[in-house]
Structure formats: structure tokens, C-alpha cells
Amino acid sequence: MISRIFLVLGLIKYGLTLELQPSEQLVIKEAGEENSFFISCRGISGIEMEVVWRTEKGRISVATGDRVHLEPSIGGGIDLVFRWLKEEDQGRYTCSQGGDVKHFDLVVVQPLDFNDTPKVQMVQLGDPNYRLRCSASGFPFPTITWKVKGRSIRNSLEAPDDSVKYAMDGTDLLIRDVTKDDEGRYLCKAVQTVYDKDGTSVLYSDFKDFLIDLKIEQSPEWLEMNGDGQFYGFVTGVANLTCQAEAQPPPTFRWLDAQNNPVNEGTIINSEFKSTLLLEVTHHNVFGAYTCIAENVHGRLEKVVMLTEGAKPGTPQIRPSKIFGNSVELIIKKPTAELFLQIEGFQVEIKITSKPWEEATMHNYDLDESGTYNIPGLTQQTFYHVRARSRNKAGLSDPSNIIYLQTNGEFSSPVVGSPPKSAGRSAHNAQIVLLIGSLLTTAVMARSQPTVLAGWAL
């Protein structure tokens, strides 16, 4: 017994009794309910002197239900337990047994957070001194830098200079004399650093970026796409009247008829900066003046557009040029003798033969001098029906002749013309299907659409 006491006293003399696990004298942890931590202090077992934990604030609770408490260690000794960490836990913690003492310093970092900083911020055009918010926080408090059009804006110890375009005030960015060019994206960067007690070595660092969209509030302005406000239609067709206005917040649109009453017939389709009025032209009284109104909290615009009677476009004629596994190349011949409104393009409809035309996929093309148009997105070895309509400023024509065809099994081998040998039997079969399908379609159309059939040829 006496020898054991002398051994203990000897170990204490040379400081070989207490042990912290982990043994780091500086521990850096992030605050938060999801972040827990414990450290063990192990002394000499079998003697009466207890292992005691203390903080700069005094003794620590032994109630295991407390957020910070002490409890016996599974491997012997006493554990200091943090169920979750708070900024107030930062400081020095001391473990002692008799005259032997060990300690460690706990640094609690509050993670970077941009809190309620809006991702989209609005400013009125011409604002002389706008504050772009970046509510960054953390502990230690972060250093903020702004990235603006390729430039870095940092805090200055001097008072903000009223003559410069951009300057920082706290964590916010000041923008002076706001113009349309100031609209766009701004980057707020927060950097957090923990130094040693001498302030020379970095013990911990972190950073986060936050992207902010700045939108300039303004009253509505007509976009150039509106042109002269002249639109055309024909009886039995559907007229398409469109107006486009840029504004922030986005404008709301309304339409009035020639008597300045809200339009109660037709369909209005509104998007962010565009409004389209679709009118079924059932009689000549539909033609006339219509007013498009665009407005927001900053202002209102009105524009009168004219719907004039035009000519229904003639029906086109189509024939296949090349057939691939995943696309078809069509030759579309525009109708002749368009005296009033010129053909501007075509609308092509394609569907699997077993489906109705209501489920067809539509492709819109502007007029191409080559007369050749590619239909993508098809499936190999599949039977399709194809037809087309001419388009002018007044609307769409009646549908063209119908082509009945089958795509082949090659993605890049043409069928019509002289098929390469690699196309093999599939290309040959596709030609047969195309020719037979065309003849069948022609036979049917000869009974129902003789005028369209007159221009059809392979």
C-alpha cells in the first residue's frame, strides 16, 4: 500500500497522471444543435482524490439531462459532454486531480449564414442611393467582399465617398444613381477566420458566396417586336394579335375592343412580358381596332392595333427528300399566286399512324429558300403520317396532302435517292413502304381533295 502511494506521488511529481482524450489543447467546433462533442479526462484510479472539471465560470453540472454535463467515462475517468454547442461554451476548461492539472481551450464558431437576405432585390430606376442587402452573420463575424461586374468592392475605414458608383456600408453595397445597366447579378462573399492568440496564425477559416439578382423597377415600355401594330385575319380563320411590353414588376395586360369595352370573346394568353389575343373570325365585324393595355405600379401604356381582312394562304405540297432512323427531310413547295400576303413559313404536323391528328407533334418553320425542312425526334422503324400548312400574316392554310412513311433502322443513312449499301434491306423496305403509302394516300385524296392531289408527285 505504501509503495503504491509513493508511486502515485512520483507520477504526480513528474506530471504523468492526468490525460485528456483527445489530447489537443485547442479544439475548434461549430455551434449548432446538430453539433455535439465530448472529451475525457483520465486520472489515477484507486485513490481517494477525484477527477474534477471546471470552467472559467465555475463547476460543471453532473445532471446528465443538462446540455453541458459530466458523466463517468466508459474507459475510466470523467467525460465532459456537450449535447450541442453554443457560442457561450467558448473558453478554457480545466481538469484536475490533486495537484495535477490539464486544460484545453474550446473555440466555438458560429457557421456563416446569410439569414433572410433576399435572392432577388428590386430598386426603382433612378434611385440616387440604393442599398443592396447582404445580411451575413457568423462568429467570429465574417469579412464581407462584393463582386460587381468583375470588380471587388471592400470595406474602407474612411467614410463612404459619395462620388463613386459602388461603395460598402457595413455588409451592404451602396449603388448610386441607379440606371438600367445596374440590373444583373451581384456576389456577396463572406470569409470567416479564427487566429491564434498572437493574431499571426490561422487556426480555422471558411467562406460562403451568395448570389443576388438585382432587378430595376420601371414603368412599362413597348418592345420593338410589336412593329406597326398591323395584324391580319380571314373569315373562318383564327386571328393572332400580340403586344409585348417590358416592365418591372412584370406588367399585367388587358384588351379592349373598338368600343373600348373589355374583349369578351376570344382567348387571351398572357406571359411575363407578352400578351396574345386569339380571335375566331366568324364574320367581318371582327375586323377593326383593338387596344392593348400594359400596366404596373409605376405606370400604364396603351397601344391601338388593327385587325385587317387578309387572304387565306394557299395550300402547300410536300414530298419526302430523305428518311433517316430519327428524322425526315421534307421538300415543301409553297403555293403560287399569293398576291396580297406572302407566305412566311410552314407548320408541319407529324404523328404515328395509329394516333389521331389531335395528338400530332407540330413544328413551325420560317420560309427557307432551299425548300427543304428537317423533322427531328422520330423513332426508328415506325410508321408516320405527315402533313403541312402554309403560314402568312393572316393565319394558316388548309392541310396539304398526307405522306405515309416508315423510318428506317439507320440514324444517318438516307432512304430516298441512291441508298448506300450499309442501309441494306431496311432502307429498301422503307422505300417500298413510302411508295405504297403515297399511292394509298393519293388514292384516298383523289376522292376527297382533288385540288390538292393535282400537285402531288413523288
C-alpha positions, 0 to 999 in steps of 0.5 A: 500500500505504501509503495503504491502511494509513493508511486502515485506521488512520483507520477504526480511529481513528474506530471504523468497522471492526468490525460485528456482524450483527445489530447489537443489543447485547442479544439475548434467546433461549430455551434449548432444543435446538430453539433455535439462533442465530448472529451475525457479526462483520465486520472489515477484510479484507486485513490481517494482524490477525484477527477474534477472539471471546471470552467472559467465560470465555475463547476460543471453540472453532473445532471446528465439531462443538462446540455453541458454535463459530466458523466463517468467515462466508459474507459475510466475517468470523467467525460465532459459532454456537450449535447450541442454547442453554443457560442457561450461554451467558448473558453478554457476548461480545466481538469484536475486531480490533486495537484495535477492539472490539464486544460484545453481551450474550446473555440466555438464558431458560429457557421456563416449564414446569410439569414433572410437576405433576399435572392432577388432585390428590386430598386426603382430606376433612378434611385440616387442611393440604393442599398443592396442587402447582404445580411451575413452573420457568423462568429467570429463575424465574417469579412464581407467582399462584393463582386460587381461586374468583375470588380471587388468592392471592400470595406474602407475605414474612411467614410463612404465617398459619395462620388463613386458608383459602388461603395460598402456600408457595413455588409451592404453595397451602396449603388448610386444613381441607379440606371438600367445597366445596374440590373444583373447579378451581384456576389456577396462573399463572406470569409470567416477566420479564427487566429491564434492568440498572437493574431499571426496564425490561422487556426480555422477559416471558411467562406460562403458566396451568395448570389443576388439578382438585382432587378430595376423597377420601371414603368412599362415600355413597348418592345420593338417586336410589336412593329406597326401594330398591323395584324391580319385575319380571314373569315373562318380563320383564327386571328393572332394579335400580340403586344409585348411590353417590358416592365418591372414588376412584370406588367399585367395586360388587358384588351379592349375592343373598338368600343373600348369595352373589355374583349369578351370573346376570344382567348387571351394568353398572357406571359411575363412580358407578352400578351396574345389575343386569339380571335375566331373570325366568324364574320367581318365585324371582327375586323377593326381596332383593338387596344392593348393595355400594359400596366404596373405600379409605376405606370400604364401604356396603351397601344391601338392595333388593327385587325385587317381582312387578309387572304387565306394562304394557299395550300402547300405540297410536300414530298419526302427528300430523305428518311433517316432512323430519327428524322425526315427531310421534307421538300415543301413547295409553297403555293403560287399566286399569293398576291396580297400576303406572302407566305412566311413559313410552314407548320408541319404536323407529324404523328404515328399512324395509329394516333389521331391528328389531335395528338400530332407533334407540330413544328413551325418553320420560317420560309427557307429558300432551299425548300427543304425542312428537317423533322427531328425526334422520330423513332426508328422503324415506325410508321408516320403520317405527315402533313403541312400548312402554309403560314402568312400574316393572316393565319394558316392554310388548309392541310396539304396532302398526307405522306405515309412513311416508315423510318428506317433502322439507320440514324444517318443513312438516307432512304430516298435517292441512291441508298448506300449499301450499309442501309441494306434491306431496311432502307429498301423496305422503307422505300417500298413502304413510302411508295405504297403509302403515297399511292394509298394516300393519293388514292384516298385524296383523289376522292376527297381533295382533288385540288390538292392531289393535282400537285402531288408527285413523288 
